[in-house]
Amino acid sequence: MLTIDIDTARRFILGKQGLWPGRRWRGIQGVEQAMRAMEYLQLDPLQIIARSQEIQLHSRVLDYSPGLWEQVAYEQRKFFDWGGWLAARPMDELPHWRVIMHRERDGGADIDSRIHNMAGEHAGAIEEVRAILQERGLVSNRDMEGSARLQRYRGSKESTLALYYLWRTGEVMTHHRENFERVYALTQAVAPAHLIYESNEADAERFLIKKEISFFGLARINRTADAFFRGVPFSKAKSILKALLADDEIIEVQVEGWKAVHYALGDEAGLLSDLSAGRVPEAWKPLEKTTTDEVVFLAPLDPVSARGRASGLFGFDYVWEVYKPEHQRRFGYYTLPILWGDRLVARFDARLDRKTRTLHLLGFWLEHKDLGQDEAFAEALAGGFSRFTAFLGAGTLDSSVIEEPLLRRRVSASPE
């Protein structure tokens, strides 16, 4: 078993996700590289200042502009979106995911039974939607509204469920998106023909466990709602982990101060050793500034900080409060953590006024007050906001809410 300290664990997890020591990818090719390194790009429709997935890629890819991930996914066909836990996944993984899709169709352990039940509950609508897809080629939920062919069923709601069922069970895929709404097509019209098959079930299960470990960097393989919807086979997890350990495909890692043993991919033992010795992997060296030179803002659903993970990794209490009633919020509706170096040191809430192209800071909070007088942090913060406002297409940043004079002055003076 490998033992590491918390600093090594934090840098390893940040580095695997492409967040430390700085952005190491650029342009549309870099988007593909980042999405592969991340394992999953979780997708969320909510757009306050930008959608979570766009902010995730901005924090990892130089010169990222909104919509580039959709080009890589839907025009280049390098990724496909799928799942009850909605995420973009590499297209070359499709044979493994088709095993899970067909399990959802057929029902069984470690599977969302609601999908299987839909086949009986909406059989007529499913058949009609199949026929419409064959006839039209491309179909969205909006196309189904008022469709004469579906009038004898329960209207557009049932046709929407039918489309969703066909998507979850692998008969159709997302062809592209229009204002984030999926436009569906038959799988044969989207995926390369050589990838439309099911891999061996045992291979698919090992793949899912290893992907879960790689996604977290250091993982416990706990049964959570998200992991369940990612298809992790919990009924077989212990035996699969034992086999992967025996084959050296994964290793056990003890992080000092953490009670539970975690797992990492076996071929990353050398990387962990390098980080423990203070060496930054050559492949991780940033193209431009480090996160010490320029802060990075983390998306609400970024896997390094979302769902309580920020507490154990950074000692930073972070909850996305967008779904909380206003009177229960500690900070704000769309608060983003601020990464400086390898630590989360602050957070801010913001609103983007698209008419005036102004990013309004609604709240700004430091973890430690002395940062308010830190020249290096002030410079890094100004650089982060300058890049972020350009990414959002904002011409003006209203930073009057920042209480610390040094930080407010530097941020206000940052070039647009």
C-alpha positions, 0 to 999 in steps of 0.5 A: 500500500502506498502512503501519501500526505494530503498535499500530494493527494490534493495535487494529484486529484487537481492535476488529473483533472487538469486544474493544477499547476495550470492550464495545459491544453489549448483550443479545440484540440485541447477541449478533447484532451481535457474532456478525456482527462476529466473522464466525464463532463457533467452537463447541466442546463442552468445558465446564470453566468455560464453553464457549469460545463462551460466553466469547467472547460474554461478553467482547464483550456486556454482560449476556451469559448462557450460551445466548443465542447458541443463542436467536439461532441456533436460535429466531430463525434468524439463524445456522446451524452447519455445517462440519468447522471447526464454527462458527455463520455468518449465515443470510443467507450460506447460499446461498454456503455451499451451494456449498461443501456441494455441492462436498463432496457432489460432490468436487473441489479444495479440498474434504474428500474424506472427505465425498464418499466417505461417499456410496458407503460408507454409501449404504444407511444414508443412504437410511434416515436420509433416510426417517426424517427425512421421517417424524419431522421431528426426529432426533438421533444418540441417536434412531438408537441401536437403531433397528430400521430400521437393524439391517441396517447397522452400528448406530448408528455408521453412522446417525450418519455418515449424519446427518453426511453429510446435514448436511455436504452441506446436506440437513439442518441443525441445528434446535436443540441439547440439551446441545450435541447437534445435533437435525437436521431437513430444511433446508426445515424450518430455513432460510427458503425464499428462502435455499435456493439456490446462489449463483454459484460465482465470487461464493461464492469471492470471498465466502469470501476476503473473509470470511477477511480480515474474520475475521482483520482483517489476513490473509495467506490461508495454507493452514492446516487451519482455513482449508481447512475454512472452504472457502477456495479455495486453488487460485484464491486468487491470482487472486481476490486479484488481482481483489479488489485491482483492484476495490478490495474489498481493500487491501494493508497492511504492518505495521512489523516484520512481513515478510509483506504482509497484506490488509484489506477495502478499505472499512476503509482509513479506519478504519485511518487513524483508528486510526493517528492515534489516533482511536477510531471512533465505532461502537467506543465502549464502552457502559460500561467500557473494557478499561483500566477492567476486564480481559477474559478471552479464550476458548481459541478466540478468534481474536485469540489462538488458534493462535499468533496471540497471539505476533505480535500481543501478544508473548504465548506462548499455547497451549491446553493442554487436549489436552496430557498433564499433564506437558507443560503449562506453565500449566494445563488451561483457561488464559485470557489476560487483556486489559488495554487492548490488551495481553495481560498475564496468564493464569489457570487455573480450575475451576468447582465447580458444586455449591458455586458456587465458581470456584477459581483454580488458577494465576495468572501475570503477564507482568511482575511489576511489575503485581503492584503496579499499583493501576490493574491491580488495580482492573481485574482485580477488576472483570473477575473480578467480572463473570466470576463473575456470568456463570458463576453462581458465588457465591464466588471462591477467589483464594488462589492469587494470590501478589501481595498487592495483586491477591489482596486486590482480587480477593477484595474485589470485589463478587459 
